Amino acid sequence: MTRSEQLFEEAARYIPGGVNNPLRSFAETGQTPRFIRRADESRVYDVDGHVYIDFVCSGGAALLGHNPPLVRKAVLEAVQNGLNYEACAETELKLAKLIVQLVPSVQMVRMVSSVTEAILSAVCVARSVTGRKRLIKFSGCRHGSFDAVEGEGDSSGFSLLCGSDQDALVAQYNDLNSVERLFEKNKGQIAAVIIEPLAAHMGIVEPEPEFLQDLRKLCSQNKTILIFDETVTGFRLALGGAQEYYGVKPDMTIFGEIIGAGLPAGAFGGSRAIMEQLAPVGPVYQTDACNGNPVAMAAGFAQLSSVLNQPLLYEKLAREGEKLRAGLRGLFPQCTVGGVGSVSSLLFTPGPVKNDKDARSSDKGEFVRYFSHMLENGIFMMPSQFEPIFLSGAHTERDVEMFLEASAEFLA
Ligand SMILES: Cc1ncc(COP(=O)(O)O)c(C=O)c1O
């Protein structure tokens, strides 16, 4: 028995399913989750002495790779000064100013401790601004722990937040008509539309030309708040995220753990008028003792300010991402390879994939065989073909080649 197998057997007695996030479960792959001991640059090391090239990258948060010296130094310095204060600190301000500087639509930002919390709070703000209750989300887009069921039954999760199923409305990604129909049926009742501008959990599915622009127009016409969930895309697709990349300004934006360089953190932002709905200025009471945690803020500031000083980073990520996708397309002509910049996906379906319904036609058995082969050959990925294959600033062309070589061996 390997050490990972021993630990997992024990973990399953104390932690539901042995995992603290169902996305980490290997249950459907017939594999045992590898217990990670250490992560550095583009590599993770497990407790059995195996080294993997990591394409999970802390769910995308490790934009510069694991444990970059600048971030490590900032964290160690911050830790010297205490772990959390429940009081104001300059690091919160530094990071907030940087986010506002980088993201076109954001004038003010509130730091929280997780993405789920950021979304919950942003929705409360949107409801307060509009005086309305209902939400539209897109089937297959993930927005935290409200999505109880991935892919199917999306509204069931959101209903937790909405109070009733009728308040959670589900549209199809890349289908503006499906959104128009919901607006028509619920005239004057939609507080917010929330979307991943680049859908990243049904494989990577790009918005079709004009889809985001038309959604923007529709929301403005209906005086509805448009929320971009930029957990995956924020600071990753471009410094200003997907809204800069696609040239569409949402009313509110959600940021993920990338703002803490992987430490527990999230944030949401928007215009001053919207954000001043929050207490102590406005009526929406949003609190958490760890909001703006000084260690997470220091880590996030170090990572993002370091990115600012690397003007070629996005070109490098795009070049390596393109190499990965071109290689996969050559190897798997019968599959759908998606992606932009440093996020990619391989779906075992010929496609085309425009939404989660298309994505779900993919062959799970084939993915399971591919995943196992890759894992056993030193490639660490999320145990689902719907999750992104991430690259970081620490990945090299050779890392990408090794990914492709392992993929070629799978076919052989
Ligand atoms: C787009 C998006 N939104 C929300 C979440 C949920 O984040 P968390 O589970 O950290 O609260 C994720 C995480 O995968 C995500 O990718």
The ligand as a MOL file (V3000), in Angstrom:
LIG
                    3D

  0  0  0     0  0            999 V3000
M  V30 BEGIN CTAB
M  V30 COUNTS 16 16 0 0 0
M  V30 BEGIN ATOM
M  V30 1 C -15.6070 30.5430 -11.7070 0
M  V30 2 C -15.6350 30.0400 -10.2920 0
M  V30 3 N -16.4890 30.5580 -9.4260 0
M  V30 4 C -16.5410 30.1340 -8.1520 0
M  V30 5 C -15.7170 29.1330 -7.6850 0
M  V30 6 C -15.8220 28.6760 -6.2670 0
M  V30 7 O -14.7190 29.0460 -5.5420 0
M  V30 8 P -14.5190 28.5520 -4.0390 0
M  V30 9 O -14.8340 27.0920 -4.0810 0
M  V30 10 O -13.0870 28.8290 -3.7980 0
M  V30 11 O -15.4240 29.3130 -3.1620 0
M  V30 12 C -14.7910 28.5670 -8.5430 0
M  V30 13 C -13.8990 27.4860 -8.1000 0
M  V30 14 O -13.5940 26.5630 -8.8100 0
M  V30 15 C -14.7380 29.0330 -9.8740 0
M  V30 16 O -13.8510 28.5370 -10.7510 0
M  V30 END ATOM
M  V30 BEGIN BOND
M  V30 1 1 1 2
M  V30 2 1 2 3
M  V30 3 2 2 15
M  V30 4 2 3 4
M  V30 5 1 4 5
M  V30 6 1 5 6
M  V30 7 2 5 12
M  V30 8 1 6 7
M  V30 9 1 7 8
M  V30 10 2 8 9
M  V30 11 1 8 10
M  V30 12 1 8 11
M  V30 13 1 12 13
M  V30 14 1 12 15
M  V30 15 2 13 14
M  V30 16 1 15 16
M  V30 END BOND
M  V30 END CTAB
M  END
